[in-house]
Amino acid sequence: MAMHDLPPRIHLLLRLAERTDLAWSEEQRVFLARFDRYQIEGRYPSLLPPAPDIETARQELEQAKEVFEWLSHQLQR
């Protein structure tokens, strides 16, 4: 694999989404930007935000599932 074939080292979900040709809804874009905060522990453990309450966690996971299913459908086209 040549150096120019490597994907960019971007971990922000919204920036990754913007690099695609997919028609992301505004709701999905807002969710991706918000959902990034839950991945911060793996990248920057010293900046760990407070954990969400159980209901917020359930809602976020449900929305993540919806985005994943939408994205899977887009990729199957």
Secondary structure, DSSP 8 states (H G I E B T S, - for coil): --GGGS------HHHHHHTSS----HHHHHHHHHHGGGGHHHH-GGG------HHHHHHHHHHHHHHHHHHHHHHH-
